[in-house]
């Protein structure tokens, strides 16, 4: 969950691109509403990347692995 | 990056409610690429220090002796109407100047709106940069 960032780019015509970085899996889409509220606009296109299809590593899972060592 | 959104801010989407009943017709019409009446008014005030007379969604002003009527056209952009053919070239130059100033106003408007909303929501602005292509990039930390 570290390094989660929202990067918003505003071009000189005022068009906006927003990227959610550092969030693996479908939970990145939880930020859709936040982005819409910040920009006060309509999302006209959405691009999912490979990170979207990755699994989030949960803290509990890590603990389990440590205990097994 | 896990997801990327392309967003069209409402300020770029034009004023959909166009009141045909108060339409005012000048003799000549010049199209513009400006969509927001509010930002056009701000542009006129900044460039020429003037204010407009409003008639619903239409507004009128006089710049350097030229009477101009701003009116939303059917394609969602404002057009400028004027009344004398010999004024056309001077007014066209004036509109180009307005469009350039307006473009900067749109970017400023969107930038300020986003920063204000982000502050309201307690987002931490980690970095702000202007790119070579004049894009403004804001990076917010979502961990805070």
Backbone of each chain as ProteinMPNN parsed JSONL, in Angstrom:
{"seq_chain_A": "XXXXXXXXXXXXXXXXXXXXXXXXXXXXXXXXXXXXXXXXXXXXXXXXXXXXXXXXXXXXXXXXXXXXX", "coords_chain_A": {"N_chain_A": [[0.828, -1.205, 0.0], [2.223, 1.09, -0.013], [3.41, 4.275, -1.29], [1.237, 5.306, -2.718], [-0.151, 7.305, -5.137], [-1.731, 10.18, -6.571], [-1.718, 11.533, -9.645], [-2.136, 14.432, -11.354], [-2.587, 15.945, -14.422], [-2.737, 18.972, -16.126], [-3.443, 20.209, -19.174], [-2.522, 22.863, -21.537], [-4.86, 23.646, -22.687], [-6.662, 23.115, -20.776], [-7.585, 20.555, -20.478], [-7.736, 17.495, -18.655], [-5.736, 14.924, -17.249], [-5.726, 12.143, -15.175], [-3.909, 10.052, -13.006], [-3.731, 7.083, -11.137], [-1.365, 5.845, -9.095], [0.53, 3.104, -7.78], [-1.353, 1.507, -6.615], [-2.465, -1.641, -6.468], [-4.487, -3.964, -8.268], [-8.15, -4.091, -8.487], [-8.938, -2.204, -6.634], [-7.977, 0.278, -7.173], [-9.853, 1.567, -8.61], [-11.521, 2.592, -6.781], [-10.908, 5.165, -6.46], [-12.072, 6.623, -8.412], [-14.363, 8.236, -8.0], [-13.332, 10.206, -6.337], [-11.527, 11.462, -8.072], [-13.292, 12.495, -9.998], [-14.68, 14.304, -8.418], [-12.676, 16.093, -7.685], [-11.89, 17.223, -10.12], [-14.209, 18.181, -11.182], [-15.643, 17.306, -13.484], [-16.38, 15.272, -16.4], [-15.482, 11.902, -16.811], [-14.019, 10.859, -19.713], [-12.597, 8.881, -20.822], [-11.086, 5.809, -19.849], [-8.255, 4.102, -18.811], [-6.976, 0.976, -18.099], [-4.172, -0.476, -16.49], [-1.345, -2.787, -16.381], [-0.82, -3.004, -13.669], [-3.268, -2.883, -12.541], [-4.232, -5.444, -12.791], [-2.715, -6.855, -11.044], [-2.13, -8.49, -7.846], [-2.905, -7.141, -4.68], [-0.539, -7.076, -2.068], [-1.155, -8.293, 1.05], [-0.805, -7.185, 4.444], [-1.266, -9.063, 6.454], [-0.788, -11.496, 5.168], [1.945, -11.37, 4.75], [2.894, -11.512, 7.378], [2.218, -14.076, 8.034], [3.926, -15.545, 6.391], [6.422, -14.887, 7.535], [6.217, -16.06, 10.023], [6.349, -18.701, 9.353], [8.944, -19.16, 8.716]], "CA_chain_A": [[0.0, 0.0, 0.0], [3.068, 2.282, 0.077], [3.632, 5.012, -2.519], [0.02, 5.565, -3.501], [-0.145, 8.706, -5.585], [-2.654, 10.669, -7.598], [-0.988, 12.503, -10.466], [-3.094, 15.14, -12.212], [-1.931, 16.8, -15.402], [-3.678, 19.916, -16.764], [-2.753, 20.76, -20.344], [-2.729, 24.312, -21.675], [-6.265, 23.887, -23.058], [-7.5, 22.836, -19.611], [-7.959, 19.137, -20.393], [-7.113, 16.896, -17.481], [-5.477, 13.492, -17.172], [-5.428, 11.767, -13.792], [-3.398, 8.695, -12.89], [-3.571, 6.532, -9.794], [-0.18, 4.984, -9.078], [0.883, 2.4, -6.551], [-2.48, 0.733, -6.087], [-2.616, -2.847, -7.289], [-5.812, -4.578, -8.245], [-9.319, -3.258, -8.822], [-9.222, -1.159, -5.641], [-7.593, 1.602, -7.704], [-11.057, 2.226, -9.14], [-12.192, 3.273, -5.669], [-10.542, 6.585, -6.525], [-12.768, 7.264, -9.537], [-15.245, 9.301, -7.521], [-12.474, 11.287, -5.849], [-11.004, 12.183, -9.243], [-14.396, 13.272, -10.593], [-14.998, 15.427, -7.521], [-11.585, 17.073, -7.737], [-11.795, 17.899, -11.419], [-15.53, 18.703, -11.545], [-15.827, 17.046, -14.91], [-16.808, 13.931, -16.773], [-14.437, 11.023, -17.337], [-14.371, 10.516, -21.09], [-11.874, 7.66, -21.184], [-10.413, 5.182, -18.712], [-7.311, 3.089, -19.266], [-6.455, 0.124, -17.031], [-2.819, -0.932, -16.822], [-1.008, -4.112, -15.838], [-0.89, -2.952, -12.203], [-4.668, -3.128, -12.187], [-4.473, -6.891, -12.774], [-1.858, -7.467, -10.025], [-2.744, -8.67, -6.533], [-2.368, -6.35, -3.578], [0.044, -7.922, -1.017], [-1.753, -7.866, 2.31], [0.099, -7.237, 5.595], [-1.517, -10.315, 7.166], [-0.128, -12.562, 4.42], [3.385, -11.249, 5.008], [3.122, -11.982, 8.734], [2.107, -15.525, 7.989], [5.158, -16.052, 5.797], [7.497, -14.702, 8.497], [6.054, -17.037, 11.083], [6.691, -20.026, 8.844], [10.393, -19.287, 8.505]], "C_chain_A": [[0.864, 1.257, 0.0], [3.155, 2.954, -1.282], [2.393, 5.224, -3.356], [-0.029, 7.045, -3.864], [-1.247, 8.965, -6.616], [-1.917, 11.761, -8.358], [-1.958, 13.12, -11.461], [-2.324, 16.072, -13.136], [-2.986, 17.657, -16.098], [-2.967, 20.512, -17.97], [-3.157, 22.213, -20.572], [-4.127, 24.66, -22.181], [-7.213, 23.612, -21.904], [-7.991, 21.399, -19.522], [-7.134, 18.461, -19.302], [-6.92, 15.397, -17.673], [-5.123, 13.181, -15.729], [-4.974, 10.314, -13.765], [-3.327, 8.301, -11.421], [-2.39, 5.576, -9.856], [-0.045, 4.285, -7.739], [-0.267, 1.651, -5.908], [-2.686, -0.468, -7.001], [-4.046, -3.362, -7.184], [-6.927, -3.585, -8.477], [-9.594, -2.145, -7.816], [-8.805, 0.23, -6.133], [-8.824, 2.343, -8.227], [-11.889, 2.88, -8.035], [-11.94, 4.784, -5.727], [-11.268, 7.329, -7.652], [-13.597, 8.456, -9.077], [-14.435, 10.501, -7.024], [-11.973, 12.141, -7.016], [-12.092, 13.054, -9.863], [-14.726, 14.494, -9.74], [-13.925, 16.506, -7.596], [-11.635, 17.898, -9.013], [-13.113, 18.577, -11.801], [-15.762, 18.536, -13.041], [-16.272, 15.627, -15.145], [-15.625, 13.127, -17.295], [-14.859, 10.576, -18.73], [-13.642, 9.259, -21.553], [-11.137, 7.132, -19.971], [-9.506, 4.086, -19.24], [-6.808, 2.295, -18.067], [-5.077, -0.376, -17.453], [-2.547, -2.262, -16.138], [-1.117, -4.136, -14.313], [-2.31, -3.231, -11.708], [-4.918, -4.631, -11.997], [-3.577, -7.622, -11.759], [-2.608, -7.568, -8.711], [-2.078, -7.73, -5.537], [-1.794, -7.311, -2.54], [-0.468, -7.411, 0.317], [-0.758, -8.053, 3.451], [-0.035, -8.568, 6.326], [-0.792, -11.477, 6.489], [1.372, -12.551, 4.691], [3.72, -11.823, 6.391], [3.126, -13.501, 8.761], [3.387, -16.145, 7.441], [6.313, -15.978, 6.788], [7.428, -15.769, 9.583], [6.469, -18.441, 10.643], [8.191, -20.234, 8.711], [11.137, -19.772, 9.737]], "O_chain_A": [[0.335, 2.369, 0.011], [2.995, 2.299, -2.312], [2.482, 5.314, -4.581], [0.044, 7.916, -2.998], [-1.625, 8.097, -7.403], [-1.54, 12.785, -7.787], [-2.53, 12.427, -12.303], [-1.513, 16.883, -12.688], [-3.991, 17.149, -16.594], [-1.991, 21.245, -17.811], [-4.033, 22.733, -19.881], [-4.543, 25.817, -22.119], [-8.418, 23.839, -22.017], [-8.729, 21.052, -18.6], [-5.98, 18.819, -19.064], [-7.795, 14.695, -18.18], [-4.308, 13.878, -15.125], [-5.568, 9.453, -14.414], [-2.913, 9.09, -10.571], [-2.424, 4.597, -10.601], [-0.453, 4.808, -6.701], [-0.156, 1.206, -4.765], [-3.04, -0.317, -8.17], [-4.713, -3.214, -6.16], [-6.688, -2.388, -8.643], [-10.385, -1.242, -8.091], [-9.231, 1.242, -5.575], [-8.847, 3.572, -8.284], [-12.833, 3.621, -8.308], [-12.667, 5.572, -5.121], [-11.087, 8.535, -7.816], [-13.55, 9.534, -9.669], [-14.799, 11.654, -7.256], [-11.992, 13.37, -6.959], [-11.848, 14.21, -10.21], [-15.013, 15.573, -10.259], [-14.234, 17.698, -7.573], [-11.446, 19.114, -8.991], [-13.123, 19.459, -12.66], [-16.039, 19.497, -13.759], [-16.513, 14.871, -14.203], [-14.854, 13.613, -18.123], [-15.926, 9.986, -18.906], [-14.019, 8.645, -22.551], [-10.624, 7.903, -19.159], [-9.935, 3.239, -20.024], [-6.272, 2.872, -17.122], [-4.844, -0.665, -18.627], [-3.39, -2.795, -15.417], [-1.464, -5.163, -13.729], [-2.515, -3.744, -10.607], [-5.714, -5.034, -11.149], [-3.656, -8.843, -11.621], [-3.581, -6.852, -8.472], [-0.86, -7.547, -5.545], [-2.47, -8.266, -2.155], [-0.252, -6.255, 0.678], [0.046, -8.984, 3.423], [0.962, -9.139, 6.768], [-0.244, -12.345, 7.168], [1.991, -13.604, 4.842], [4.711, -12.536, 6.549], [3.947, -14.123, 9.436], [3.873, -17.148, 7.963], [7.107, -16.915, 6.875], [8.45, -16.31, 10.006], [6.888, -19.261, 11.459], [8.654, -21.369, 8.605], [12.358, -19.924, 9.701]]}, "seq_chain_B": "XXXXXXXXXXXXXXXXXXXXXXXXXXXXXXXXXXXXXXXXXXXXXXXXXXXXXXXXXXXXXXXXXXXXXXXXXXXXXXXXXXXXXXXXXXXXXXXXXXXXXXXXXXXXXXXXXXXXXXXXXXXXXXXXXXXXXXXXXXXXXXXX", "coords_chain_B": {"N_chain_B": [[1.586, 2.732, -12.848], [-1.859, 2.306, -12.278], [-4.417, 2.938, -13.077], [-5.75, 5.182, -15.473], [-7.301, 8.244, -16.072], [-9.002, 10.155, -18.45], [-10.227, 13.34, -18.472], [-12.855, 15.625, -19.031], [-13.177, 18.799, -18.015], [-16.022, 20.53, -16.638], [-16.068, 23.212, -17.299], [-15.103, 23.311, -19.819], [-17.082, 22.356, -21.347], [-19.102, 23.86, -22.393], [-22.042, 25.996, -22.473], [-24.924, 24.626, -22.019], [-27.547, 25.414, -21.822], [-29.18, 27.372, -23.761], [-30.712, 30.243, -24.484], [-32.951, 30.743, -26.758], [-34.935, 32.644, -27.097], [-34.003, 35.113, -26.353], [-32.271, 35.773, -28.292], [-29.995, 37.768, -30.062], [-29.35, 39.553, -32.939], [-26.582, 40.359, -34.751], [-25.111, 42.02, -37.605], [-22.948, 40.736, -38.716], [-20.987, 37.798, -38.179], [-18.555, 36.188, -36.174], [-16.901, 33.201, -35.604], [-15.751, 31.623, -32.53], [-13.361, 29.884, -30.381], [-14.217, 29.69, -27.842], [-15.889, 28.683, -24.869], [-16.979, 29.209, -22.378], [-18.981, 31.531, -20.866], [-18.505, 32.884, -18.488], [-15.697, 32.827, -18.249], [-15.016, 34.23, -20.542], [-15.972, 36.765, -19.921], [-14.275, 37.33, -17.767], [-11.875, 37.374, -19.174], [-12.225, 39.592, -20.862], [-12.316, 41.616, -18.984], [-9.762, 41.422, -17.9], [-8.069, 41.875, -20.137], [-8.97, 44.275, -21.339], [-10.071, 45.817, -19.391], [-12.816, 46.098, -19.131], [-16.395, 45.767, -18.657], [-19.377, 43.761, -19.14], [-22.649, 44.06, -20.649], [-25.382, 42.207, -19.798], [-27.736, 39.982, -21.333], [-29.579, 37.644, -20.502], [-28.222, 34.697, -21.71], [-26.655, 36.016, -23.435], [-24.222, 38.496, -24.062], [-23.016, 41.836, -24.147], [-20.692, 44.275, -25.321], [-18.5, 47.152, -25.589], [-15.567, 47.675, -27.294], [-12.772, 49.547, -27.909], [-14.373, 51.217, -29.424], [-15.803, 49.45, -30.991], [-18.813, 47.765, -31.251], [-19.706, 44.817, -29.737], [-21.317, 41.672, -29.718], [-21.682, 38.873, -27.769], [-22.547, 35.578, -28.196], [-23.891, 32.373, -27.586], [-23.387, 29.797, -29.873], [-24.974, 27.273, -31.961], [-23.212, 25.119, -31.922], [-22.052, 24.97, -29.477], [-20.026, 26.737, -28.916], [-19.039, 30.139, -28.309], [-20.001, 32.849, -30.421], [-19.024, 35.906, -32.01], [-20.737, 38.79, -32.656], [-20.961, 41.522, -34.88], [-21.509, 44.835, -36.299], [-20.758, 46.244, -38.599], [-19.262, 45.88, -41.758], [-16.679, 46.812, -42.374], [-15.355, 46.668, -40.012], [-14.498, 44.133, -39.624], [-11.838, 42.921, -39.929], [-10.284, 44.106, -37.913], [-11.721, 43.364, -35.649], [-11.568, 40.599, -35.83], [-8.815, 40.228, -35.328], [-8.78, 41.124, -32.717], [-10.331, 39.178, -31.491], [-8.711, 36.918, -31.756], [-6.693, 37.614, -29.999], [-8.167, 37.635, -27.649], [-8.857, 34.912, -27.512], [-6.382, 33.688, -27.045], [-5.704, 34.682, -24.518], [-7.878, 33.747, -23.113], [-7.483, 30.979, -23.216], [-5.337, 30.567, -21.454], [-6.657, 31.348, -19.173], [-8.516, 29.298, -18.833], [-6.903, 27.101, -18.167], [-5.786, 28.08, -15.778], [-8.129, 28.329, -14.276], [-9.026, 25.661, -14.031], [-6.83, 24.54, -12.725], [-6.804, 26.017, -10.266], [-9.314, 25.284, -9.289], [-9.021, 22.526, -8.879], [-6.943, 22.468, -6.964], [-8.168, 23.782, -4.824], [-10.329, 22.069, -4.221], [-8.887, 19.777, -3.545], [-7.558, 20.608, -1.256], [-9.758, 21.003, 0.419], [-10.484, 18.379, 0.768], [-8.417, 17.422, 2.178], [-6.145, 16.411, 0.939], [-2.684, 15.78, 0.403], [-0.45, 17.812, -1.186], [2.218, 16.823, -2.966], [4.031, 17.411, -4.939], [4.588, 19.876, -7.48], [4.644, 20.823, -10.808], [5.664, 22.461, -13.849], [5.48, 21.489, -17.139], [7.466, 21.206, -20.21], [5.692, 21.433, -22.312], [3.87, 23.145, -21.316], [1.985, 22.015, -19.674], [0.517, 21.575, -16.449], [1.521, 19.749, -13.694], [0.292, 18.031, -10.991], [1.076, 16.338, -8.079], [-0.324, 14.247, -5.783], [-0.111, 12.874, -2.537], [-1.439, 9.889, -1.569], [-1.254, 8.44, 0.696], [-1.213, 9.853, 3.007]], "CA_chain_B": [[0.25, 3.317, -12.952], [-2.867, 1.259, -12.33], [-5.54, 3.4, -13.895], [-5.574, 6.538, -15.965], [-8.564, 8.829, -16.485], [-9.004, 11.401, -19.236], [-11.413, 14.026, -17.965], [-13.173, 16.927, -19.608], [-13.803, 19.64, -16.991], [-17.299, 21.125, -17.058], [-15.836, 24.553, -17.845], [-14.798, 23.164, -21.247], [-18.178, 21.665, -22.025], [-20.065, 24.782, -22.981], [-23.247, 26.31, -21.718], [-25.944, 23.895, -22.774], [-28.839, 26.098, -21.814], [-29.076, 28.512, -24.655], [-32.057, 30.792, -24.538], [-33.216, 31.241, -28.112], [-35.883, 33.75, -27.098], [-33.334, 36.409, -26.198], [-31.245, 35.86, -29.317], [-29.834, 39.104, -30.617], [-28.686, 39.305, -34.204], [-25.759, 41.383, -35.375], [-25.086, 41.87, -39.05], [-21.843, 39.843, -39.087], [-20.704, 36.873, -37.086], [-17.226, 35.558, -36.208], [-16.866, 32.09, -34.639], [-14.602, 31.574, -31.617], [-13.211, 28.566, -29.747], [-14.456, 29.914, -26.409], [-17.133, 28.019, -24.473], [-17.504, 29.64, -21.086], [-19.296, 32.957, -20.768], [-17.858, 33.418, -17.285], [-14.279, 33.064, -18.52], [-14.91, 35.298, -21.546], [-16.117, 38.03, -19.183], [-13.01, 37.542, -17.04], [-10.854, 37.705, -20.172], [-12.459, 40.975, -21.303], [-11.939, 42.508, -17.875], [-8.302, 41.404, -17.749], [-7.397, 42.456, -21.306], [-9.406, 45.625, -21.73], [-10.606, 46.527, -18.223], [-14.216, 46.447, -19.373], [-17.436, 44.844, -18.192], [-20.369, 43.513, -20.187], [-24.072, 44.163, -20.358], [-25.886, 40.852, -20.042], [-29.14, 39.72, -21.664], [-29.647, 36.184, -20.425], [-26.95, 34.062, -22.068], [-25.977, 36.863, -24.412], [-23.707, 39.712, -23.448], [-22.636, 42.856, -25.125], [-19.722, 45.227, -24.802], [-17.881, 48.019, -26.597], [-14.11, 47.709, -27.131], [-12.151, 50.45, -28.892], [-15.414, 51.783, -30.28], [-16.532, 48.404, -31.713], [-19.874, 47.125, -30.472], [-19.613, 43.358, -29.908], [-22.322, 40.858, -29.027], [-21.24, 37.479, -27.59], [-23.731, 34.724, -28.149], [-23.614, 30.941, -27.754], [-23.904, 29.28, -31.141], [-25.534, 25.929, -31.865], [-22.177, 24.087, -31.744], [-21.534, 25.015, -28.106], [-18.999, 27.767, -28.783], [-19.551, 31.494, -28.491], [-19.628, 33.609, -31.606], [-19.058, 37.351, -31.768], [-21.443, 39.482, -33.736], [-20.705, 42.964, -34.98], [-22.548, 45.461, -37.121], [-20.266, 46.926, -39.802], [-18.329, 45.02, -42.5], [-15.31, 47.348, -42.357], [-14.745, 46.386, -38.706], [-14.251, 42.688, -39.51], [-10.451, 42.495, -39.734], [-9.842, 44.558, -36.588], [-12.403, 42.549, -34.628], [-10.984, 39.248, -35.908], [-7.538, 40.284, -34.595], [-9.122, 41.27, -31.296], [-10.829, 37.881, -31.002], [-7.539, 36.035, -31.617], [-6.039, 38.02, -28.747], [-9.038, 37.145, -26.565], [-8.777, 33.447, -27.44], [-5.11, 33.312, -26.414], [-5.818, 34.993, -23.086], [-8.917, 32.838, -22.592], [-6.9, 29.645, -23.06], [-4.599, 30.589, -20.189], [-7.653, 31.457, -18.093], [-9.123, 27.982, -18.629], [-5.942, 26.289, -17.429], [-5.734, 28.632, -14.405], [-9.4, 28.027, -13.606], [-9.04, 24.233, -13.697], [-5.764, 24.368, -11.721], [-7.256, 26.547, -8.966], [-10.457, 24.488, -8.823], [-8.511, 21.239, -8.38], [-6.193, 22.682, -5.719], [-9.124, 24.127, -3.765], [-11.047, 20.84, -3.851], [-7.943, 18.863, -2.888], [-7.355, 21.13, 0.11], [-10.988, 20.7, 1.167], [-10.516, 16.943, 1.06], [-7.258, 17.098, 3.003], [-5.083, 15.734, 0.186], [-1.376, 16.419, 0.556], [0.227, 18.067, -2.46], [3.616, 16.427, -2.782], [4.874, 18.038, -5.957], [3.889, 20.653, -8.51], [5.643, 21.138, -11.828], [5.18, 22.878, -15.174], [6.234, 20.771, -18.164], [7.867, 22.002, -21.379], [4.508, 21.674, -23.15], [3.041, 24.055, -20.503], [1.064, 21.299, -18.791], [0.811, 21.658, -15.013], [1.373, 18.413, -13.111], [0.139, 18.036, -9.533], [1.18, 14.982, -7.522], [-0.862, 14.173, -4.422], [0.211, 11.651, -1.801], [-2.691, 9.308, -1.074], [-1.001, 7.696, 1.931], [-1.304, 10.739, 4.179]], "C_chain_B": [[-0.774, 2.194, -13.029], [-4.103, 1.674, -13.113], [-5.301, 4.857, -14.277], [-6.923, 7.036, -16.471], [-8.297, 10.047, -17.363], [-10.315, 12.104, -18.932], [-11.605, 15.351, -18.683], [-13.86, 17.763, -18.541], [-15.069, 20.321, -17.533], [-17.09, 22.482, -17.724], [-15.527, 24.491, -19.347], [-15.992, 22.665, -22.048], [-19.272, 22.586, -22.55], [-21.291, 24.982, -22.134], [-24.428, 25.757, -22.492], [-27.262, 24.647, -22.855], [-28.724, 27.413, -22.581], [-30.478, 29.04, -24.895], [-32.31, 31.486, -25.873], [-34.061, 32.509, -28.092], [-35.209, 35.114, -26.932], [-32.222, 36.582, -27.234], [-31.21, 37.272, -29.913], [-28.963, 38.973, -31.87], [-27.893, 40.511, -34.669], [-25.723, 41.129, -36.864], [-24.053, 40.83, -39.485], [-21.461, 38.994, -37.883], [-19.323, 36.233, -37.262], [-17.213, 34.43, -35.178], [-15.652, 32.199, -33.723], [-14.454, 30.139, -31.107], [-13.435, 28.664, -28.241], [-15.841, 29.386, -26.021], [-17.761, 28.56, -23.204], [-17.73, 31.145, -21.051], [-18.582, 33.61, -19.601], [-16.385, 33.751, -17.574], [-14.081, 34.115, -19.612], [-15.018, 36.653, -20.849], [-14.837, 38.353, -18.417], [-11.894, 37.973, -17.989], [-10.988, 39.165, -20.607], [-12.035, 41.971, -20.235], [-10.42, 42.582, -17.765], [-7.607, 42.135, -18.903], [-7.718, 43.931, -21.506], [-9.979, 46.44, -20.564], [-12.071, 46.902, -18.376], [-15.164, 45.379, -18.821], [-18.509, 44.751, -19.269], [-21.768, 43.848, -19.691], [-24.702, 42.836, -20.749], [-27.379, 40.844, -20.364], [-29.319, 38.209, -21.653], [-28.286, 35.592, -20.733], [-26.171, 34.84, -23.126], [-25.398, 38.053, -23.671], [-23.042, 40.593, -24.494], [-21.599, 43.772, -24.498], [-19.216, 46.114, -25.938], [-16.383, 48.073, -26.29], [-13.537, 48.546, -28.264], [-13.175, 50.981, -29.894], [-16.196, 50.741, -31.069], [-17.577, 47.784, -30.791], [-19.871, 45.627, -30.78], [-20.692, 42.67, -29.095], [-21.809, 39.414, -28.976], [-22.469, 36.61, -27.404], [-23.332, 33.27, -28.382], [-24.211, 30.452, -29.072], [-24.381, 27.832, -30.941], [-24.495, 24.85, -31.61], [-21.521, 24.151, -30.364], [-20.401, 26.002, -27.892], [-19.658, 29.143, -28.935], [-19.135, 32.029, -29.854], [-19.763, 35.091, -31.261], [-19.725, 38.012, -32.958], [-21.087, 40.97, -33.7], [-21.554, 43.517, -36.116], [-22.08, 46.126, -38.412], [-19.172, 46.09, -40.468], [-16.889, 45.508, -42.364], [-14.589, 47.092, -41.022], [-14.185, 44.971, -38.627], [-12.806, 42.331, -39.201], [-9.939, 42.901, -38.351], [-10.456, 43.688, -35.484], [-11.866, 41.12, -34.641], [-9.656, 39.2, -35.157], [-7.787, 40.335, -33.086], [-9.561, 39.924, -30.711], [-9.68, 36.883, -30.839], [-6.825, 36.326, -30.295], [-6.845, 37.5, -27.546], [-8.891, 35.651, -26.395], [-7.489, 32.993, -26.77], [-5.167, 33.542, -24.907], [-6.794, 34.024, -22.412], [-8.334, 31.457, -22.304], [-6.116, 29.535, -21.741], [-5.542, 30.642, -18.998], [-8.269, 30.094, -17.79], [-8.182, 27.115, -17.798], [-5.855, 26.765, -15.972], [-6.978, 28.246, -13.611], [-9.403, 26.577, -13.127], [-8.021, 23.952, -12.591], [-6.25, 24.821, -10.341], [-8.41, 25.723, -8.401], [-9.982, 23.166, -8.219], [-7.786, 21.435, -7.054], [-7.132, 22.999, -4.55], [-9.849, 22.879, -3.275], [-10.137, 19.888, -3.081], [-7.689, 19.31, -1.449], [-8.563, 20.802, 0.986], [-11.017, 19.236, 1.613], [-9.291, 16.48, 1.84], [-6.166, 16.343, 2.266], [-3.777, 16.517, 0.314], [-0.717, 16.558, -0.812], [1.717, 17.829, -2.261], [4.527, 17.178, -3.743], [4.022, 18.782, -6.972], [4.929, 21.059, -9.538], [4.965, 21.601, -13.102], [6.081, 22.223, -16.215], [6.579, 21.703, -19.327], [6.667, 22.343, -22.269], [3.464, 22.539, -22.433], [1.958, 23.346, -19.698], [1.502, 21.51, -17.341], [0.548, 20.269, -14.422], [1.361, 18.526, -11.585], [0.213, 16.597, -9.043], [0.717, 15.008, -6.073], [-0.489, 12.833, -3.806], [-1.081, 11.103, -1.201], [-2.488, 8.51, 0.216], [-1.269, 8.536, 3.171], [-2.704, 10.704, 4.767]], "O_chain_B": [[-0.578, 1.229, -13.767], [-4.756, 0.841, -13.741], [-4.735, 5.643, -13.517], [-7.61, 6.334, -17.213], [-7.447, 10.876, -17.036], [-11.39, 11.533, -19.114], [-10.654, 16.098, -18.914], [-15.004, 17.482, -18.186], [-15.166, 20.641, -18.718], [-17.85, 22.86, -18.615], [-15.669, 25.486, -20.058], [-15.93, 22.561, -23.273], [-20.268, 22.114, -23.098], [-21.548, 24.229, -21.194], [-24.874, 26.336, -23.482], [-27.999, 24.53, -23.834], [-28.226, 28.417, -22.073], [-31.327, 28.343, -25.452], [-31.939, 32.641, -26.084], [-33.924, 33.358, -28.972], [-35.767, 36.141, -27.318], [-31.342, 37.429, -27.076], [-32.241, 37.872, -30.218], [-27.921, 38.321, -31.821], [-28.464, 41.565, -34.95], [-26.253, 40.123, -37.335], [-24.241, 40.133, -40.481], [-21.592, 39.413, -36.733], [-18.967, 35.792, -38.355], [-17.486, 34.669, -34.001], [-14.641, 32.797, -34.093], [-15.305, 29.288, -31.364], [-12.929, 27.853, -27.465], [-16.827, 29.601, -26.727], [-18.959, 28.383, -22.982], [-16.793, 31.93, -21.189], [-18.111, 34.743, -19.701], [-15.892, 34.813, -17.195], [-13.073, 34.821, -19.605], [-14.256, 37.574, -21.145], [-14.371, 39.492, -18.414], [-11.073, 38.827, -17.653], [-9.995, 39.886, -20.708], [-11.473, 43.025, -20.532], [-9.854, 43.656, -17.564], [-6.678, 42.914, -18.685], [-6.835, 44.734, -21.806], [-10.328, 47.608, -20.73], [-12.522, 47.903, -17.819], [-14.766, 44.243, -18.56], [-18.546, 45.562, -20.194], [-22.031, 43.91, -18.49], [-24.575, 42.392, -21.89], [-28.17, 41.577, -19.771], [-29.217, 37.567, -22.699], [-27.297, 35.944, -20.091], [-25.156, 34.37, -23.641], [-26.023, 38.566, -22.743], [-22.587, 40.147, -25.547], [-21.622, 44.018, -23.292], [-19.482, 45.846, -27.11], [-15.972, 48.457, -25.195], [-13.791, 48.277, -29.438], [-12.866, 51.168, -31.07], [-17.158, 51.09, -31.753], [-17.261, 47.336, -29.689], [-20.015, 45.22, -31.932], [-20.953, 43.026, -27.945], [-21.535, 38.809, -30.012], [-23.319, 36.882, -26.556], [-22.531, 32.973, -29.268], [-25.391, 30.667, -29.348], [-24.202, 27.253, -29.87], [-24.84, 23.77, -31.132], [-20.536, 23.454, -30.116], [-19.866, 26.093, -26.787], [-20.687, 29.289, -29.595], [-18.065, 31.705, -30.369], [-20.505, 35.477, -30.358], [-19.33, 37.818, -34.108], [-20.937, 41.574, -32.638], [-22.236, 42.766, -36.814], [-22.904, 46.528, -39.233], [-18.247, 45.64, -39.792], [-15.973, 44.695, -42.248], [-13.377, 47.276, -40.916], [-13.476, 44.636, -37.678], [-12.553, 41.523, -38.306], [-9.241, 42.128, -37.694], [-9.788, 43.329, -34.515], [-11.725, 40.499, -33.588], [-9.391, 38.243, -34.429], [-7.101, 39.684, -32.298], [-9.208, 39.58, -29.583], [-9.674, 36.092, -29.895], [-6.413, 35.416, -29.577], [-6.287, 36.999, -26.57], [-8.807, 35.159, -25.269], [-7.494, 32.024, -26.011], [-4.732, 32.699, -24.122], [-6.562, 33.551, -21.3], [-8.646, 30.841, -21.285], [-6.222, 28.545, -21.018], [-5.269, 30.061, -17.947], [-8.516, 29.768, -16.629], [-8.608, 26.471, -16.84], [-5.851, 25.952, -15.047], [-6.898, 27.887, -12.437], [-9.736, 26.292, -11.977], [-8.307, 23.222, -11.642], [-6.118, 24.086, -9.362], [-8.483, 25.488, -7.195], [-10.478, 22.739, -7.177], [-7.985, 20.659, -6.119], [-6.916, 22.54, -3.428], [-9.971, 22.654, -2.071], [-10.55, 19.272, -2.098], [-7.616, 18.486, -0.538], [-8.421, 20.382, 2.135], [-11.511, 18.908, 2.692], [-9.143, 15.293, 2.129], [-5.336, 15.695, 2.902], [-3.77, 17.748, 0.332], [-0.459, 15.572, -1.503], [2.385, 18.529, -1.5], [5.654, 17.534, -3.398], [2.899, 18.385, -7.284], [5.984, 21.583, -9.18], [3.843, 21.197, -13.407], [7.301, 22.382, -16.177], [6.071, 22.82, -19.426], [6.628, 23.401, -22.897], [2.324, 22.652, -22.883], [1.103, 24.0, -19.102], [2.692, 21.61, -17.045], [-0.519, 19.69, -14.627], [2.296, 19.047, -10.977], [-0.509, 15.733, -9.539], [1.294, 15.705, -5.238], [-0.544, 11.793, -4.463], [-1.74, 11.781, -0.413], [-3.446, 7.966, 0.765], [-1.519, 8.002, 4.252], [-2.975, 11.384, 5.757]]}, "name": "protein", "num_of_chains": 2, "seq": "XXXXXXXXXXXXXXXXXXXXXXXXXXXXXXXXXXXXXXXXXXXXXXXXXXXXXXXXXXXXXXXXXXXXXXXXXXXXXXXXXXXXXXXXXXXXXXXXXXXXXXXXXXXXXXXXXXXXXXXXXXXXXXXXXXXXXXXXXXXXXXXXXXXXXXXXXXXXXXXXXXXXXXXXXXXXXXXXXXXXXXXXXXXXXXXXXXXXXXXXXXXXXXXXXXXXX"}
